[in-house]
Amino acid sequence: MKTMTVRRVVLFTLFGILFVSMGHTRAESVREPAYAGSFYPRDPVALKQTIEALTAEALKTQFSPPHGNHPLKALILPHAGYPYSGLTAAHASRVLGGQHFKRIILMGPDHKVGFTGASLTHADVWDSPLGGVPIHSDSKRLAREFPQQFKIVEDSDRLEHSLEVILPFLQSYLTEFSIIPITLGQIDPTVFADDLLKVVPGTDPSTLWVASSDLSHYLPYDTAVKTDKETLDLILNQKPDALMNKNNAACGRLPILSLMVMADRYGWEPVLIHYANSGDTKGDKNKVVGYAAIAFYGDYPMKKTKKNLSDTFNTKQGKVLINLARSSISKKLGKPSPQVDIPDDPVFKARRGTFVTLKINDQLRGCIGNLSSNDTVIDGVKENALNAAFNDYRFSPLSEDELADIDIEVSILTEPQILPHKGGKDLLAKLRPKVDGVIIRQGRSGATFLPQVWEQLPNAEDFMRHLCMKAGLTADAWSSPDLMVSTYQVQYFEEKK
């Protein structure tokens, strides 16, 4: 009996050592909070009370979500200490209440290290005073499939605050989700988004995208308000090029631009929930930092119109199409043109509607396309480039002297879908400026405007009036209940010399 007892003690002791060892290994796979106790309370009770107080204050703000069944797709939230930006971040409660997401993609800027590409986490769990949140398995898949873009920068994973401070708000408003935390170094937002969307579909209703960013830094109060308003206008009106070139716009410019790429691709509409700066909350008004909460809404039925978006083109592929259009025109004019090598990629063989637009000094010089998906993208671009240059009845054929001056734009279309509507007022309410291309038909008359035309005609009624006149109809034909309307979306690439 004594021998048996000794053996049991030894076995239990060994098991205890193994258990402790396993626990230590597990602890090493947890990303511990680095800023609890500085940016936000370390004590769980105090943290919960702080967020509850901020949320109660945020709920006093007037906010109206879009009319209709538009699901929440993405958020922009600030990441400063809670006494400064916490009130703005708490406005996420206005749109997350009652929502359920299984996966949250957190994208924040690098403040600490300096690197190229995007940094993931080595951990299996991200911890916070409110509990641990599991890392989604797609995080490892991103690193495996796109190792040049997605890597693990240990110091960034350990020290970056821009994602960590947002997590307790998400834990307070949502339950049972996993995350993919991504810190962005120097990246091309379009290429980054292209790679990310190949693993995490933008059409997935169970995924929420969150970009972490503050706005202007350390400007006098009035200057900051003016600067931030300009930045917000660029985001809300979806002008990524202008945002890229704006000084002191946002520390999370790259996460925001990446989100704007997705918004443009899937037709998400941004809505401002709240704006403030540190001078409004807790700080010196001589040097303030700006904060905003912005929600992006989508439309689930749009997934049907964008069923071919798995065939989206990246920037390099778009450049191939531009070169193909220019080569086709040059050859027709008898001018030497370099050979355009078409990569062996199914995306070029997809059957999609295409348009080719020519401009000289930003003035239209020709635009021809096909709305149907009977031709491959390659064949459509070749044919429409020639038609835009030589067969647009509104212009004389392009001359050799003009060839060097033209800028080329290639648009790839989704399949048009009928837009049901009950008269003109309902039609205007359903159109999405800068998202939808519009086709109208009445009897034998018909015409279309690409989504890019919204830049010149941002008012929906003006847009439709001009489209009706283009079709040879009366300017007010848009209000007729028997007008047939279809919409589509485009991905387009511009050549700028």
Order of alpha helices (4+ residues) and beta strands (2+ residues): alpha-beta-alpha-beta-alpha-alpha-beta-beta-beta-beta-alpha-beta-alpha-alpha-beta-alpha-beta-beta-alpha-alpha-alpha-beta-alpha-beta-alpha-alpha-alpha-beta-beta-alpha-alpha-beta-beta-alpha-beta-beta-alpha-beta-beta
